[in-house]
């Protein structure tokens, strides 16, 4: 006897199809059992879970390398943090150096004093350079020419103040009488007070200006560090920028 696997109708062995629903009939019941559970051998079933994010599947194109990271100059990073020392102390010391050097002319004879007093303001360049040297030593980052001009300006302000007050008053006390005698002998009615008032004003102006120049020169002389430490970026990884391989299969 044959039994329809669909409706369960029992038929004669000579029947090929079920007379009820037309299902093909088989001789062995175990050859077709819709209620049976399929059991596959171990290791033959493939996982249906999606692959990890970093894993490349057969239909995906390979990931392209990212562009190399750009390098940032070290000096720019230090400027962003504001890591700069104060310019007050180097400028003060440079101004004092200028005042001391300019004071020496007051102890010279009157004929030498007149010439040297006009030339000694060049010593303010030395004071500006000294201020720049001290500032370079205190700065943890390279110093630019503009900063040398600023610290020279501070040194020039202190140097001009010392020159127009302390140095001029000391020179007036030492040279005023001899200055009047010298100019009266030349037929010029110039008093000691007039002479030192003029030289004090113009001398202070030149001290201020030349100290700025000395600060710029000092940075050029004493700053040996480079403003930018830029290293060449590494070459791109193999395959970067080339045609994409892979594709649908």
Secondary structure, DSSP 8 states (H G I E B T S, - for coil): -EE-TTT--EE-TT-SB-TTT--B--S-GGG--TT------TT-----S---TT---TTS-------------HHHHHHHHT----SHHHHHHHHHHHHHHHHGGGGS-HHHHHHHHHHGGGHHHHHHHHHHHHHHHH-SS---HHHHHHHHHHHHHHHHHHIIIIIHHHHHHHHHHHHHHHHHHTT----HHHHHHHHHHHHHHHHHHHHHHHHHHHHHHH--S-S----------TTTTS-------
